[in-house]
Amino acid sequence: MPLTPGAFSAIGLVTADARYDVYRSYVSSASKAIPETMQQIYREMAEQGINKIKELGFTRNTISLHYSIDLRYAGQSHEVTIDIPATIIKSKVTHAIIQKLVDMFHERHKYLFGHCSPNATVEFITLSVSATGPMPKGKMYEIEKGDDNPTQARKADRKVFFAEFQDTKLAPHLNVPI
């Protein structure tokens, strides 16, 4: 148990990394996708994400980018998200890269659903970029481990009202009745 369980959510809030997600529709069959257009869209989204995170006081060299794409088989109503290594986007997007994304989709689909259809038409649906600025995490302290003797956990007695006041025992560092 953390030392301050009531504040644990707040601690998570103030230590969570700053993140800005950018999404852009790009509905196209893989065979008709235009590499240069995809490259330009990813560049624009990355720039938008970087600028938003920089507004929060982060410097460019601390901001990381994560690229992904949502794909599906033609006629399906749900997409599968594929994480794209940044090196693919930072290099020139080509038809070979597009085929690699399709191959990654087939692998992911098989992993998730136990099958894939390599000869089926694959559609690109959504391109996305996440820009992240890292927050310092600080150090969490652990409660020291006690021994089997419960008397050391006793801090004091105090009056507590249970339809009438009664004496109760308090845990030393939690300040709650035990």
C-alpha positions as CSV (number, residue, x, y, z in Angstrom):
1,M,0.0,0.0,0.0
2,P,1.3,3.5,-0.8
3,L,2.0,5.9,2.1
4,T,-0.7,8.3,0.8
5,P,-3.4,6.2,-0.8
6,G,-5.8,9.1,-1.0
7,A,-3.4,11.1,-3.1
8,F,-2.2,8.2,-5.3
9,S,-4.4,9.3,-8.3
10,A,-3.2,12.9,-7.9
11,I,0.4,11.7,-7.9
12,G,-0.2,9.8,-11.1
13,L,-1.8,12.9,-12.6
14,V,1.2,15.2,-11.9
15,T,3.8,12.6,-12.9
16,A,2.1,11.4,-16.1
17,D,3.9,12.3,-19.3
18,A,2.4,15.1,-21.4
19,R,0.9,13.6,-24.5
20,Y,-0.8,15.0,-27.6
21,D,-2.4,12.7,-30.2
22,V,-3.0,13.7,-33.7
23,Y,-5.2,11.6,-36.1
24,R,-5.9,12.1,-39.7
25,S,-8.3,10.0,-41.9
26,Y,-6.6,8.4,-44.9
27,V,-9.1,6.0,-46.4
28,S,-7.5,4.1,-49.3
29,S,-6.8,0.6,-50.4
30,A,-3.2,-0.2,-49.8
31,S,-2.7,-0.8,-53.6
32,K,-3.9,2.8,-54.3
33,A,-2.1,4.5,-51.4
34,I,0.2,7.4,-52.4
35,P,3.5,7.2,-50.4
36,E,4.3,10.9,-50.8
37,T,0.9,11.9,-49.5
38,M,1.2,9.6,-46.5
39,Q,4.7,11.0,-45.8
40,Q,3.4,14.6,-45.9
41,I,0.5,13.8,-43.6
42,Y,2.8,12.2,-41.0
43,R,5.2,15.1,-41.2
44,E,2.4,17.6,-40.6
45,M,0.9,15.6,-37.7
46,A,4.4,15.2,-36.1
47,E,5.0,19.0,-36.4
48,Q,1.5,19.7,-34.9
49,G,2.2,17.3,-32.0
50,I,5.7,18.7,-31.3
51,N,4.4,22.3,-31.3
52,K,1.6,21.4,-28.8
53,I,4.1,19.7,-26.4
54,K,6.6,22.5,-26.8
55,E,3.8,24.9,-25.6
56,L,3.9,23.0,-22.3
57,G,7.6,24.0,-21.9
58,F,9.3,20.9,-23.3
59,T,12.3,21.2,-25.6
60,R,12.3,19.4,-29.0
61,N,15.1,17.1,-28.0
62,T,13.0,15.7,-25.1
63,I,9.9,15.1,-27.1
64,S,9.4,11.6,-28.5
65,L,7.1,10.6,-31.4
66,H,5.1,7.4,-31.9
67,Y,3.6,6.6,-35.2
68,S,0.8,4.2,-36.0
69,I,-1.8,3.4,-38.6
70,D,-5.2,1.7,-38.5
71,L,-5.9,-0.9,-41.2
72,R,-8.7,-3.4,-42.0
73,Y,-9.7,-5.9,-44.5
74,A,-12.1,-4.4,-47.1
75,G,-15.6,-4.8,-45.8
76,Q,-14.7,-5.2,-42.2
77,S,-16.1,-2.8,-39.6
78,H,-13.2,-2.7,-37.2
79,E,-9.6,-1.7,-37.6
80,V,-6.3,-3.1,-36.3
81,T,-3.7,-0.6,-35.1
82,I,-0.2,-1.2,-36.3
83,D,2.7,0.6,-34.5
84,I,5.2,1.9,-37.1
85,P,8.9,2.2,-36.3
86,A,9.9,5.8,-36.5
87,T,12.7,4.9,-38.9
88,I,10.1,3.9,-41.5
89,I,8.4,7.3,-41.4
90,K,11.7,9.3,-41.1
91,S,13.0,7.6,-44.2
92,K,11.2,8.0,-47.5
93,V,7.8,6.2,-47.6
94,T,7.7,4.1,-50.7
95,H,5.5,1.4,-52.2
96,A,7.8,-1.2,-50.5
97,I,7.2,0.5,-47.2
98,I,3.4,0.4,-47.8
99,Q,3.7,-3.3,-48.5
100,K,5.7,-3.8,-45.3
101,L,2.8,-2.1,-43.4
102,V,0.3,-4.5,-45.1
103,D,2.5,-7.5,-44.1
104,M,2.7,-6.1,-40.5
105,F,-1.1,-5.9,-40.5
106,H,-1.5,-9.5,-41.6
107,E,0.9,-10.6,-38.8
108,R,-0.9,-8.6,-36.2
109,H,-4.3,-9.8,-37.4
110,K,-3.2,-13.4,-37.2
111,Y,-1.8,-12.7,-33.7
112,L,-5.1,-11.1,-32.5
113,F,-7.6,-13.3,-34.3
114,G,-5.8,-16.5,-35.1
115,H,-6.1,-16.1,-38.9
116,C,-5.2,-13.6,-41.7
117,S,-6.1,-13.3,-45.4
118,P,-3.0,-12.3,-47.3
119,N,-4.9,-12.2,-50.6
120,A,-7.7,-9.9,-49.4
121,T,-7.8,-6.2,-50.1
122,V,-6.3,-4.2,-47.2
123,E,-7.6,-0.6,-46.5
124,F,-5.7,2.2,-44.7
125,I,-8.2,4.1,-42.5
126,T,-6.4,6.4,-40.0
127,L,-2.9,7.7,-39.6
128,S,-1.8,8.9,-36.2
129,V,1.1,10.4,-34.3
130,S,1.5,10.7,-30.5
131,A,3.9,13.3,-29.2
132,T,5.1,12.8,-25.7
133,G,7.0,15.0,-23.2
134,P,8.4,13.1,-20.3
135,M,7.6,14.2,-16.7
136,P,10.0,13.5,-13.8
137,K,8.7,10.6,-11.9
138,G,10.2,11.3,-8.5
139,K,10.8,8.5,-5.9
140,M,8.1,6.5,-4.2
141,Y,8.9,5.4,-0.7
142,E,7.9,2.0,0.7
143,I,6.6,1.4,4.2
144,E,9.2,-0.4,6.3
145,K,8.4,-4.0,6.9
146,G,7.6,-4.8,10.4
147,D,7.8,-8.1,12.3
148,D,5.1,-10.5,13.6
149,N,4.5,-8.4,16.7
150,P,1.4,-6.2,16.2
151,T,1.9,-4.1,19.3
152,Q,4.5,-1.9,17.5
153,A,1.8,-0.8,15.0
154,R,-0.2,0.8,17.8
155,K,0.1,4.5,17.9
156,A,-2.4,5.9,20.4
157,D,-6.0,5.8,21.6
158,R,-8.6,8.3,20.7
159,K,-12.3,8.7,21.1
160,V,-14.5,7.6,18.1
161,F,-18.3,7.9,18.0
162,F,-20.1,4.7,17.3
163,A,-23.6,5.8,18.4
164,E,-21.6,6.6,21.5
165,F,-17.9,7.4,22.0
166,Q,-15.6,4.4,22.4
167,D,-11.8,4.1,22.7
168,T,-10.1,2.8,19.6
169,K,-6.5,1.9,18.7
170,L,-4.7,3.8,15.9
171,A,-2.0,2.4,13.5
172,P,1.2,4.5,13.9
173,H,1.7,5.9,10.4
174,L,-1.8,5.6,8.9
175,N,-3.7,7.5,11.6
176,V,-6.7,5.3,11.1
177,P,-8.5,3.0,13.6
178,I,-7.4,-0.6,13.7
